[in-house]
Amino acid sequence: MHQSVIVSPSLLSANFGNLEADVQMLNQSRADWLHLDIMDGVFVPNISFGIPVVKAIRKYSEKPLDTHLMIVQPERYIHAFKEAGSDLLTVHWEACTHLHRTIMQIKEEGMLAGVSLNPHTPISGLEDIINDVDLVLIMSVNPGFGGQKFIPRSLHRIAELRDMVDRNNSEALIEVDGGVSRDNIQQIIDAGADAVVAGNAVFRSEDPAAEIAFMKSL
């Protein structure tokens, strides 16, 4: 049976003046997860939000929190994000000197462990940990800002990763983040993605819940 894609709307595009309303809207929608982009102004040029905001979202959200750390030395904050209510914690390959150790620390805290790759980072580098991670997040834009255009080359990268996951009998989910819209989501799914992050495509649409339902219907 065809499994519909996991949709994880990015709260980076939500209304920060009334986050509770947007979280309640997502509770009522067909969204699977809530994607939280944590940026430190060092690993990426932007600063987004941190642990207090994650705690506030956790209070209102009825859905898993898919937390994406775009920060240096993410291992320092694994426990803090678990305490704040994260269900899935994704760290960047490029930010971890000891990636395998960091993945194991996330799992020891009882969270699902993800690893994210920037657009220039070779997929092949994941071969040795593909059976240790629960999720791989392919960045289809350069991380740091919402509303960027999807990098077309990402489709080849998704397909290459799909091949690696299948070849190794890995259970890792493939998530894609950056410039996902109704114009390209079918191609992204066809290339092998299991999950998509959608920010502007959801929150800038006239009816965010309907946009999520459209993505789930593919």
BELNOR-V720478 format. One record per residue. N is the residue number from 1. PSI is psi in radians with two decimals (NA if undefined). NEAR is the number of other C-alpha atoms within 8 Angstrom. Layout:
n={N | N}
psi={PSI | PSI}
near={NEAR | NEAR}
This chain:
n={1 | 2 | 3 | 4 | 5 | 6 | 7 | 8 | 9 | 10 | 11 | 12 | 13 | 14 | 15 | 16 | 17 | 18 | 19 | 20 | 21 | 22 | 23 | 24 | 25 | 26 | 27 | 28 | 29 | 30 | 31 | 32 | 33 | 34 | 35 | 36 | 37 | 38 | 39 | 40 | 41 | 42 | 43 | 44 | 45 | 46 | 47 | 48 | 49 | 50 | 51 | 52 | 53 | 54 | 55 | 56 | 57 | 58 | 59 | 60 | 61 | 62 | 63 | 64 | 65 | 66 | 67 | 68 | 69 | 70 | 71 | 72 | 73 | 74 | 75 | 76 | 77 | 78 | 79 | 80 | 81 | 82 | 83 | 84 | 85 | 86 | 87 | 88 | 89 | 90 | 91 | 92 | 93 | 94 | 95 | 96 | 97 | 98 | 99 | 100 | 101 | 102 | 103 | 104 | 105 | 106 | 107 | 108 | 109 | 110 | 111 | 112 | 113 | 114 | 115 | 116 | 117 | 118 | 119 | 120 | 121 | 122 | 123 | 124 | 125 | 126 | 127 | 128 | 129 | 130 | 131 | 132 | 133 | 134 | 135 | 136 | 137 | 138 | 139 | 140 | 141 | 142 | 143 | 144 | 145 | 146 | 147 | 148 | 149 | 150 | 151 | 152 | 153 | 154 | 155 | 156 | 157 | 158 | 159 | 160 | 161 | 162 | 163 | 164 | 165 | 166 | 167 | 168 | 169 | 170 | 171 | 172 | 173 | 174 | 175 | 176 | 177 | 178 | 179 | 180 | 181 | 182 | 183 | 184 | 185 | 186 | 187 | 188 | 189 | 190 | 191 | 192 | 193 | 194 | 195 | 196 | 197 | 198 | 199 | 200 | 201 | 202 | 203 | 204 | 205 | 206 | 207 | 208 | 209 | 210 | 211 | 212 | 213 | 214 | 215 | 216 | 217 | 218}
psi={2.44 | 2.18 | 2.20 | 2.68 | 2.54 | 2.24 | 2.17 | 1.53 | 2.39 | 2.10 | -0.07 | -0.47 | 0.04 | 3.07 | 1.83 | -0.27 | -0.33 | 1.13 | -0.63 | -0.74 | -0.73 | -0.64 | -0.72 | -0.67 | -0.75 | -0.60 | -0.69 | -0.28 | -3.10 | 0.20 | 2.48 | -0.78 | 2.94 | 2.19 | 2.15 | 2.01 | 1.94 | 2.04 | 2.42 | -0.01 | 0.04 | -1.04 | -0.65 | 2.76 | -0.26 | 2.77 | 2.24 | -1.61 | 2.94 | -2.65 | -0.75 | -0.64 | -0.67 | -0.77 | -0.74 | -0.73 | -0.70 | -0.63 | -0.60 | -0.41 | 2.36 | 0.07 | 2.79 | 2.51 | 2.05 | 1.59 | 2.20 | 1.88 | 1.90 | 1.15 | 2.73 | 2.66 | 0.98 | -0.39 | -0.40 | -0.36 | 0.18 | -0.85 | -0.72 | -0.69 | -0.53 | -0.82 | -0.60 | -0.28 | 0.21 | 2.43 | -0.55 | 2.23 | 2.10 | 2.25 | 2.80 | 2.29 | -0.78 | -0.28 | -0.05 | 2.02 | -0.64 | 1.32 | -0.79 | -0.77 | -0.76 | -0.74 | -0.76 | -0.65 | -0.70 | -0.77 | -0.65 | -0.47 | -0.05 | 0.28 | 2.78 | 2.50 | 2.22 | 2.71 | 2.40 | 2.53 | 2.31 | 2.84 | -0.44 | -0.08 | 2.21 | 2.37 | -0.59 | -0.44 | -0.23 | -0.20 | -0.71 | -0.25 | 0.13 | -0.43 | -0.04 | -0.34 | 2.65 | -0.35 | 2.51 | 2.21 | 1.96 | 2.09 | 2.09 | 0.21 | 2.96 | 2.20 | 2.66 | -0.48 | 2.54 | 2.92 | 0.30 | 2.85 | 2.44 | 2.31 | 2.00 | -0.59 | -0.36 | -0.53 | -0.68 | -0.66 | -0.69 | -0.79 | -0.69 | -0.73 | -0.70 | -0.75 | -0.75 | -0.75 | -0.83 | -0.72 | -0.60 | 0.12 | 0.65 | 2.62 | 0.17 | 2.35 | 2.58 | 2.06 | 2.54 | 2.31 | 2.11 | 1.91 | 0.35 | 2.28 | 3.10 | -0.26 | -0.48 | -0.07 | -0.62 | -0.71 | -0.66 | -0.76 | -0.77 | -0.55 | -0.32 | 0.16 | 2.49 | -0.42 | 2.56 | 2.51 | 2.28 | 2.11 | -1.47 | -0.66 | -0.58 | -1.00 | -0.33 | 0.00 | 2.83 | -0.56 | 1.56 | -0.72 | -0.65 | -0.63 | -0.72 | -0.78 | -0.65 | -0.82 | -0.69 | -0.39 | -0.20 | NA}
near={2 | 3 | 4 | 7 | 12 | 11 | 14 | 14 | 12 | 13 | 10 | 9 | 10 | 10 | 7 | 5 | 4 | 7 | 10 | 8 | 7 | 10 | 11 | 10 | 9 | 11 | 11 | 6 | 9 | 10 | 13 | 9 | 12 | 14 | 13 | 12 | 13 | 13 | 16 | 13 | 9 | 9 | 10 | 12 | 8 | 10 | 9 | 9 | 8 | 8 | 9 | 7 | 8 | 13 | 10 | 8 | 11 | 12 | 6 | 9 | 10 | 6 | 8 | 11 | 13 | 14 | 13 | 11 | 12 | 14 | 15 | 9 | 7 | 11 | 8 | 6 | 7 | 12 | 8 | 8 | 12 | 11 | 7 | 11 | 10 | 15 | 11 | 12 | 16 | 14 | 14 | 13 | 9 | 7 | 11 | 13 | 5 | 6 | 8 | 8 | 7 | 10 | 13 | 9 | 10 | 13 | 10 | 7 | 9 | 6 | 12 | 12 | 14 | 14 | 13 | 12 | 14 | 13 | 10 | 5 | 6 | 5 | 10 | 5 | 6 | 7 | 8 | 6 | 8 | 12 | 11 | 7 | 13 | 11 | 13 | 13 | 13 | 15 | 14 | 14 | 13 | 9 | 9 | 9 | 7 | 9 | 8 | 8 | 7 | 10 | 8 | 6 | 6 | 12 | 10 | 8 | 10 | 14 | 10 | 9 | 10 | 12 | 8 | 10 | 12 | 8 | 7 | 8 | 7 | 9 | 7 | 11 | 10 | 15 | 13 | 14 | 13 | 16 | 12 | 15 | 8 | 8 | 6 | 8 | 10 | 9 | 8 | 12 | 10 | 7 | 11 | 10 | 15 | 10 | 12 | 13 | 14 | 15 | 15 | 10 | 11 | 13 | 9 | 8 | 9 | 4 | 7 | 10 | 11 | 7 | 11 | 13 | 11 | 8 | 11 | 11 | 6 | 7}
